[in-house]
Amino acid sequence: MSRGACLSAVVVPGNRSGPEVARFTEFAAVEGVPLLVHSRALETVFVQSLRALTPDVILVWSYPIILRPEILAVPRICAVNMHGGLLPEFRGAHVLQWAFVVGAPETGVTMHYMDPGVDTGPVIADTRFPIEDEDDAETVRRKMERAGSALLGQWWPRLLDGSAPRVPQDESRAKYWPMRRPEDGRIRWTEGSVQICRLVRALRCNTPGAFTEAGKHLVSIKRARPVVPSTAPGEPGRIVGCDDGTVRVVAGDGDVLVLEATIDEARVDVAALTELGSFASRAIRPVLSNRDITVHEGEKVRLRAFGPGDAERYRAWINDPETAGLVDHAGAVTKSEHEAWYRALVASPTSATFAIDRLDTGEFIGLVWIYDIHARHRRGEVRIVIGDKSTWGGGYGSDALNVLIRVAFGSLGLEKLWADVLTTNQRAARAFERSGFTREGLLRADRAVDGRRVDVIRLGLLRSDGRPSRESSGSGES
């Protein structure tokens, strides 16, 4: 408006309430402009109301409803989204929170044209800033508001005269991040202290935010600081002391210093936490769904939920004869077959499936999962595919296995992992052995590959086996 724009209406989503909706509702009343409520159930009426306004531009910011083509066609010039994340690496919902969870070094606002896809339209421009150690979701949101307003003001004249850039997004770098649920804020104390504190920072503005339980009490951690390595003995989740206005809690590979917390939604002095004794160290959850997957990092890779944006690339990998021959996969997979496989996999209550990303580039390079998890026996089969051949021999698969083992024996509470590897894929067998797996036997002529019978190596790892020191050699497994 400071650039001379005439505001035709303010639109709020009918599926959301809270301070932000109240803020824009009040703004519309103060400015004397119409307030429209966008409801899917009444979308025909909503579209008619928009058309009656004859707008030049529809501007969207942090909007939870996907705009259908008939809405995108309403403005004379264009529809533009101010996306609270960097594209194309951070598409989807709640990407501000995901940037913290995965430890992204920077974030920002991307201004892009809208099309029928989700965050897929051509980019006009973006603005970036680092995520500082002292930042949380609240401070970054304020930075985004300032940076986004400046970006919009800078490009508004060129948007109106049609000279603004239209830079296509690089689909090879695109990632969709899933919506987060309140349950995703549950702290797993078996995870590292740095990862736990990232979760706390990500959910600073949410209710319950990053939370844990002590008996019947719900404890939300609002501010915390990691300490690595641990200086206190005890099981993860144990409260081990109170010092200088902080409470120290044992985590998987360090301690968490709690600086601010609530108990049953009431703000308390953190010293009151010491009366609780300990938090639930982990939920033994050998059965889960793909929506429960959280992000885990190793030295070279990051494991995250396997999303629909990854599935088609994975199909190309397993349709490659060289890769298929190493992982016992025969025959070309059609798109419809693969889509059915993907839906079944991510919905399975007996598997935990992770996409593998390189830490240095963020590139999706493979898939690793625990399959056929048995709740009573607490065991599961490990499968891994490194599809990006340029990374073979670089140790990425070995690192992914190390991270997966930590998750399996930590937050999933499993007691045994096992894997079957074709004798023709010795690189994979060596990778499993470097991660501590032991050869338990040979399944003779167990699989048919290219018209011949192939032996299978059965490998196993127990929680009680302990882990060997990490070696620095590559694996090249597929």
Residue pairs with C-beta under 8 A, 6 or more apart in sequence:
1 7
2 153
3 153
3 156
3 157
5 156
7 31
7 33
8 33
8 34
8 53
8 54
8 55
9 28
9 33
9 34
9 35
9 36
9 49
9 50
9 53
9 55
10 24
10 25
10 27
10 28
10 31
10 33
10 34
10 35
10 36
11 35
11 36
11 37
11 38
12 21
12 24
12 25
12 35
12 36
12 37
12 38
13 21
13 37
13 38
13 63
13 64
13 65
14 37
14 38
14 39
14 40
14 41
14 42
15 39
15 40
15 64
15 65
16 64
20 62
25 35
28 34
28 35
29 35
34 53
36 46
36 49
36 50
37 46
38 46
38 65
39 46
40 65
43 68
47 70
47 71
47 74
50 58
50 71
50 74
51 74
54 76
55 74
55 75
55 76
56 75
56 76
56 77
56 160
57 75
57 76
57 77
57 78
57 79
57 80
57 159
57 160
58 67
58 71
58 72
58 74
58 75
58 78
58 79
58 80
58 114
59 79
59 80
59 82
59 152
60 67
60 79
60 80
60 81
60 82
60 114
61 81
61 82
61 84
61 148
62 82
62 84
63 81
64 93
66 118
67 79
67 114
68 116
69 116
71 79
72 79
72 114
72 115
72 116
77 159
77 160
77 162
78 113
78 114
78 159
79 113
79 114
80 111
80 112
80 113
80 114
80 124
80 159
81 111
81 112
81 113
81 114
81 119
81 121
82 109
82 110
82 111
82 148
82 151
82 152
83 95
83 109
83 110
83 111
83 112
83 119
84 95
84 96
84 107
84 109
84 141
84 144
84 148
85 91
85 95
85 96
85 98
85 99
85 107
85 108
85 109
85 110
86 106
86 107
86 108
86 110
86 126
86 128
87 110
87 112
87 119
87 123
87 126
87 169
87 174
88 119
88 120
88 169
88 170
88 171
88 173
88 174
88 175
89 173
89 174
89 175
89 362
90 98
90 99
90 104
90 107
90 175
90 177
91 118
91 119
91 120
91 174
91 175
91 176
91 177
91 309
92 118
92 119
92 176
92 177
92 178
92 179
93 177
93 178
93 179
93 180
94 177
94 179
94 180
95 177
96 107
96 137
96 140
96 141
96 144
96 202
97 137
97 180
97 202
97 203
97 206
98 104
98 177
98 180
98 202
98 295
99 107
99 131
99 140
99 202
100 131
100 136
100 137
100 140
100 198
100 199
100 201
100 202
101 195
101 198
101 199
101 202
101 294
101 295
102 198
102 295
102 297
102 302
102 304
103 194
103 198
103 297
104 131
105 130
105 131
106 128
106 129
106 130
106 131
107 128
107 129
107 131
107 140
107 144
108 126
108 127
108 128
108 129
108 144
108 147
109 126
109 127
109 144
109 147
109 148
109 151
110 123
110 125
110 126
111 123
111 124
111 125
111 126
111 148
111 151
111 152
111 155
112 119
112 121
112 122
112 123
112 124
112 169
113 121
113 122
113 124
113 166
114 121
115 121
115 122
118 176
120 169
120 174
121 169
122 165
122 166
122 167
122 168
122 169
123 165
123 166
123 167
123 168
123 169
124 155
124 159
124 164
124 165
124 166
124 167
125 151
125 154
125 155
125 164
125 165
126 151
127 147
127 148
127 150
127 151
129 143
129 147
131 140
135 143
135 201
136 200
136 201
136 202
136 204
136 223
137 201
137 202
137 203
137 204
137 205
137 206
138 204
138 205
141 205
155 164
158 164
173 362
173 363
174 309
175 307
175 309
175 310
175 362
175 364
176 307
176 308
176 309
177 307
178 291
178 305
178 307
181 291
182 206
182 207
182 208
183 292
184 291
184 292
184 294
185 199
185 203
185 206
185 208
185 209
185 210
185 211
186 211
186 212
186 283
187 196
187 199
187 200
187 210
187 211
187 212
187 221
187 279
188 196
188 282
188 283
188 294
188 410
188 411
189 196
189 212
189 236
189 237
189 249
189 250
189 251
189 252
189 279
189 280
189 281
189 282
190 236
190 251
190 252
190 281
190 282
190 410
190 411
191 251
191 252
191 294
191 296
191 410
191 411
192 226
192 228
192 251
192 252
192 253
192 254
193 226
193 227
193 228
193 230
193 251
193 252
193 253
193 254
193 255
193 256
194 226
194 228
194 254
195 295
195 296
195 297
196 210
196 224
196 226
196 251
196 256
197 224
197 225
197 226
197 256
199 210
200 209
200 210
200 221
200 222
200 223
200 224
202 210
203 209
203 210
204 222
204 223
207 220
207 265
208 218
208 220
208 265
209 220
209 221
209 222
210 220
210 221
210 222
210 224
211 218
211 219
211 220
211 221
212 219
212 221
212 237
212 279
212 280
213 219
213 279
213 280
214 273
214 276
214 277
214 278
214 279
214 280
215 276
217 263
217 264
217 276
218 263
218 264
218 265
219 261
219 262
219 263
219 273
219 276
219 279
220 261
220 262
220 265
221 256
221 258
221 260
221 261
222 259
222 260
222 261
222 262
223 258
223 259
223 260
224 256
224 257
224 258
224 259
224 260
225 246
225 256
225 257
225 259
226 251
226 254
226 255
226 256
226 257
227 248
227 254
227 255
227 256
227 257
228 253
228 254
228 255
229 253
229 254
230 250
230 251
230 253
230 254
230 255
231 255
232 240
232 241
232 248
232 250
232 255
233 240
233 250
234 240
234 250
235 250
235 278
235 281
236 250
236 251
236 252
236 281
236 282
237 249
237 250
237 278
237 279
237 280
237 281
237 282
238 249
238 250
238 277
238 278
238 279
238 281
239 247
239 248
239 249
239 273
239 274
239 276
239 277
239 278
239 279
240 248
240 249
240 250
240 255
241 247
241 248
241 274
242 248
242 270
242 271
242 273
242 274
245 259
245 270
245 271
246 257
246 258
246 259
246 270
247 257
247 258
247 261
247 270
247 271
247 273
247 274
248 255
248 256
248 257
248 258
249 255
249 256
249 258
249 279
252 406
252 410
258 270
258 273
259 270
260 267
260 270
261 267
261 268
261 270
261 273
262 268
263 272
263 273
263 276
282 410
282 411
282 413
283 411
283 413
284 412
284 413
285 292
285 411
285 412
285 413
286 373
286 374
286 375
286 378
286 380
286 412
286 413
286 414
287 349
287 350
287 373
287 375
288 349
288 352
288 412
289 346
289 347
289 348
289 349
290 305
290 306
290 345
290 346
290 347
290 348
290 352
290 353
291 305
293 304
293 305
293 306
293 352
293 353
293 354
294 411
295 302
295 303
295 304
296 302
296 303
296 304
296 354
296 403
296 406
296 407
297 303
297 359
297 403
298 359
298 399
298 400
298 402
298 403
299 359
299 399
299 470
300 358
300 359
300 360
300 394
300 395
300 396
300 399
301 356
301 357
301 358
301 359
301 365
301 396
301 399
301 400
301 403
302 356
302 357
302 358
302 359
302 362
303 354
303 355
303 356
303 357
303 368
303 400
303 403
303 404
303 407
304 354
304 355
304 357
305 353
305 354
305 355
306 314
306 345
306 346
306 353
306 354
306 355
306 367
306 369
307 355
308 342
310 355
310 364
310 367
311 338
311 339
311 342
312 335
312 338
313 364
313 387
314 338
314 367
314 385
314 387
315 333
315 335
315 338
316 387
317 323
317 366
317 385
317 387
317 388
318 324
318 327
318 329
318 333
318 385
318 387
319 332
319 333
320 387
322 389
322 478
323 329
323 385
323 387
323 389
323 478
324 330
325 424
325 449
325 450
326 422
326 424
326 425
326 428
326 478
327 383
327 385
327 422
327 425
327 478
328 422
328 447
328 449
330 448
330 449
333 341
345 351
345 353
345 369
346 353
350 371
350 372
350 373
350 374
350 375
350 380
351 369
351 370
351 371
351 372
351 373
351 380
352 369
352 370
352 373
352 380
352 407
352 408
352 412
353 367
353 369
354 367
354 368
354 369
354 400
354 404
355 364
355 366
355 367
356 364
356 365
356 366
356 367
356 368
356 386
356 396
356 397
356 400
357 363
357 364
357 365
358 365
358 391
358 396
363 388
364 388
365 386
365 387
365 388
365 391
365 396
366 384
366 385
366 386
366 387
366 388
366 391
366 396
366 397
366 400
367 384
367 385
367 387
368 382
368 383
368 384
368 385
368 397
368 400
368 401
368 404
369 382
369 383
369 384
370 380
370 381
370 382
370 404
370 408
370 412
370 414
370 417
371 380
371 381
371 382
371 383
372 380
372 381
373 379
373 380
373 412
373 414
374 380
377 415
377 416
378 413
378 414
378 415
378 416
379 414
379 415
379 416
379 417
379 418
380 408
380 414
380 416
380 417
380 418
381 417
381 418
381 419
381 420
382 401
382 404
382 408
382 417
382 418
382 419
382 432
383 419
384 397
384 400
384 401
384 404
384 428
384 431
384 477
385 478
386 392
386 396
386 397
386 400
386 476
386 477
386 478
387 478
392 427
392 476
392 477
392 478
393 427
393 474
393 475
393 476
394 474
394 476
395 472
395 473
395 474
395 475
396 475
397 428
397 431
397 475
397 476
397 477
397 478
398 431
398 434
398 435
398 471
398 473
398 474
398 475
398 477
401 431
401 432
401 435
402 435
402 470
405 417
405 435
405 436
405 461
405 467
408 414
408 417
409 415
409 463
414 463
415 462
415 463
415 464
416 460
416 461
416 462
416 463
417 437
417 460
417 461
418 440
418 458
418 459
418 460
418 461
419 432
419 437
419 458
419 459
419 460
420 443
420 446
420 456
420 457
420 458
420 459
421 428
421 429
421 432
421 456
421 457
421 459
422 428
422 447
422 449
422 454
422 455
422 456
422 457
423 429
423 442
423 454
423 455
423 456
423 457
424 449
424 454
425 477
425 478
427 475
427 476
427 477
427 478
428 475
428 477
428 478
429 439
429 457
429 459
430 475
430 477
431 475
431 476
431 477
432 459
432 477
433 439
433 459
434 468
434 471
434 473
434 475
435 461
435 467
435 468
436 461
436 465
436 466
436 467
436 468
437 459
437 460
437 461
438 459
438 460
438 461
438 465
439 457
439 458
439 459
440 458
440 459
440 460
441 458
442 455
442 456
442 457
442 458
443 455
443 456
443 457
443 458
444 455
445 453
445 454
445 455
446 453
446 454
446 455
446 456
447 453
447 454
447 456
448 454
